[in-house]
């Protein structure tokens, strides 16, 4: 049986966590390749909490490289980030699934400030500037970096070998890297976390482009399990 290939491009721990979410009956129908397109590493930048009223986390990587929360306030994007912040001792509040939703919610809350966005070297949304422009003084500190990686030889071989491939893509940056690494997407079903991720493919046109209803791993899983035409791939 010529199984379709499921190529997971998240950093390895996140890729395996996503794999654990997928129904075993579906996993039996695919060949899985882990090919991270990002490596997460700490920058070693110190975090000065003096005078800070609360922090912002937009990724679970933020709490991982942040100091212990000690019961201080954290405004978070998404459930996973919120859970990671709580586990690190922050009094975490989930304020939406996107940076735009978080910004709107923080503005409505009108915290005293100042706030600190504990983030990665590469970020979207310009949160600190937008909140500061709205009158809530916010600065940013980059505590981790996201280094781009090439596709593994096994993933490249699968993508160029004519086999049907499925690639869930979780960020615009990895989508751009995926398109850069793969010349021909005609045999690839891409599942994008959001329209912004889909747009990052540029002029590359996959066989099928599916977009999750919500920017969450669970929504990506639902697309994989229920929207992909598995009968046609068999």
C-alpha positions in Angstrom: 0.0 0.0 0.0 1.4 3.4 -1.0 0.5 5.4 2.1 0.3 9.2 1.9 3.1 10.9 3.9 2.3 13.2 6.8 5.1 15.7 7.2 5.2 17.6 10.5 7.3 20.7 10.4 6.9 22.1 14.0 9.8 22.0 16.4 10.2 18.4 17.5 8.5 18.5 20.9 5.5 20.3 19.3 5.4 17.9 16.4 5.3 14.9 18.7 2.6 16.5 20.8 0.5 17.1 17.7 1.1 13.5 16.7 -0.3 12.3 20.0 -3.5 14.2 19.3 -4.2 12.3 16.1 -6.5 9.2 16.2 -4.6 6.0 16.0 -6.8 4.7 13.2 -5.7 7.6 11.0 -2.1 7.3 11.9 -2.2 3.7 10.6 -3.1 5.1 7.2 0.0 7.4 6.8 3.7 7.4 6.9 4.9 10.1 9.4 8.0 12.2 8.9 9.2 14.7 11.5 11.0 17.5 9.7 11.2 20.6 11.9 11.6 23.9 10.1 12.4 25.8 13.3 14.7 25.2 16.2 13.9 27.1 19.4 16.7 28.2 21.6 17.1 30.7 24.5 18.8 34.0 23.9 20.0 34.3 27.4 18.5 37.9 27.6 17.7 38.8 31.2 14.2 39.7 32.1 13.9 42.7 34.4 10.5 42.6 36.1 11.1 45.8 38.2 8.2 48.1 37.9 6.3 45.7 35.6 2.5 45.3 36.3 2.1 42.2 34.1 3.5 40.3 31.2 2.2 39.1 27.8 2.9 35.7 26.4 1.9 34.9 22.7 3.5 31.5 22.6 4.2 28.6 25.0 7.9 29.2 24.3 7.6 32.5 26.2 6.9 30.9 29.7 9.5 28.2 28.9 12.3 30.8 28.8 10.7 33.3 31.2 11.4 33.6 35.0 9.1 32.0 37.5 5.8 33.9 37.7 5.4 34.1 41.4 1.7 34.7 41.1 2.1 37.8 38.9 -0.3 38.6 36.1 0.2 37.2 32.5 -2.1 37.9 29.6 -1.9 35.0 27.1 -2.8 34.1 23.5 -4.4 30.6 23.3 -5.0 27.8 25.8 -1.6 26.1 25.4 0.2 29.3 26.2 -2.0 30.0 29.2 -1.5 26.5 30.5 2.3 26.8 30.1 2.2 30.2 32.0 0.2 28.7 34.8 2.6 25.8 35.1 5.4 28.4 35.5 3.7 30.1 38.4 2.0 33.0 36.5 -1.6 34.1 37.2 -2.5 33.6 33.6 -5.5 34.8 31.7 -6.3 33.7 28.2 -7.3 36.8 26.1 -8.1 35.4 22.7 -6.6 33.1 20.1 -4.7 35.8 18.1 -2.5 38.9 18.8 -5.3 41.1 17.5 -7.8 39.6 20.0 -5.3 39.9 22.8 -4.6 43.6 22.1 -8.3 44.4 22.0 -8.9 42.6 25.3 -6.0 44.3 27.0 -7.1 47.7 25.9 -10.6 47.0 27.2 -9.1 45.9 30.6 -7.0 49.0 30.9 -4.3 47.5 33.2 -2.2 50.1 35.1 0.9 49.0 33.3 3.6 49.0 32.3 3.5 45.6 30.6 6.3 43.4 29.3 5.8 41.2 26.2 8.1 38.2 26.8 8.6 36.9 23.2 10.7 35.4 20.5 13.2 37.1 18.2 10.6 36.8 15.4 7.1 37.9 16.2 4.0 39.2 14.5 1.5 41.7 15.6 3.8 44.5 16.9 2.0 44.1 20.3 4.2 46.4 22.4 4.0 49.3 20.0 0.3 49.0 19.5 -0.5 48.8 23.2 1.8 51.7 23.9 0.1 53.7 21.2 -3.2 52.9 22.9 -1.9 54.4 26.2 -0.7 51.2 27.9 3.0 51.4 28.1 4.5 48.1 26.9 8.0 47.0 26.1 9.2 43.7 24.6 12.1 41.4 25.5 13.2 38.5 23.3 14.0 35.5 25.4 14.2 32.9 22.6 15.1 32.6 19.0 13.5 30.7 16.2 16.2 29.5 13.7 15.0 28.3 10.3 16.0 24.7 9.3 15.9 22.9 6.0 13.6 20.0 5.3 15.2 16.7 6.1 16.4 14.6 3.1 13.6 12.1 3.8 11.0 14.8 3.7 12.5 16.3 0.5 12.5 12.8 -1.1 8.8 12.3 -0.2 7.8 15.7 -1.6 9.6 15.1 -4.9 8.8 11.4 -5.3 5.2 11.8 -6.4 3.6 10.4 -3.3 0.7 12.3 -1.9 1.9 14.3 1.1 0.0 16.2 3.8 1.7 19.2 5.5 0.1 21.0 8.4 1.8 24.4 8.7 1.4 26.4 11.9 3.1 29.8 11.2 3.6 32.2 8.3 7.4 31.9 8.8 7.4 28.1 8.5 5.0 28.3 5.6 7.4 30.6 3.7 10.3 28.3 4.5 8.3 25.2 3.4 7.5 26.9 0.1 11.2 27.8 -0.3 12.3 24.3 0.4 9.7 22.6 -1.9 9.7 23.6 -5.5 6.6 21.7 -6.5 3.5 21.5 -4.3 1.3 19.7 -6.8 1.2 16.5 -4.7 0.9 18.3 -1.4 -2.2 18.9 0.7 -1.4 21.9 2.9 -3.4 22.5 6.1 -2.8 26.1 7.2 -3.4 27.4 10.8 -4.8 30.7 9.5 -5.3 32.7 6.3 -2.0 34.5 7.1 -0.2 31.1 7.0 -1.8 30.2 3.7 -0.8 33.6 2.2 2.8 33.0 3.3 3.0 30.2 0.6 3.3 33.0 -1.9 3.0 31.9 -5.5 3.3 28.2 -4.7 0.0 26.3 -5.3 -0.5 23.0 -3.4 -2.8 20.3 -4.7 -5.3 21.4 -2.0 -5.2 24.2 0.5 -7.2 23.8 3.7 -7.5 26.4 6.4 -8.4 25.6 10.0 -11.5 27.2 11.4 -9.6 28.4 14.5 -5.8 29.0 15.0 -5.4 26.0 17.3 -3.7 22.7 17.1 -7.0 21.0 17.8 -8.7 22.7 14.9 -5.7 21.6 12.7 -6.3 18.0 13.9 -10.0 18.2 13.0 -9.2 19.3 9.5 -6.7 16.5 9.1 -9.2 13.9 10.4 -12.4 15.1 8.9 -11.8 17.4 5.9 -9.0 15.6 4.1 -10.5 13.2 1.5 -8.9 10.0 2.8 -10.9 7.8 0.4 -9.3 9.6 -2.6 -5.8 9.3 -1.0 -6.2 5.5 -0.4 
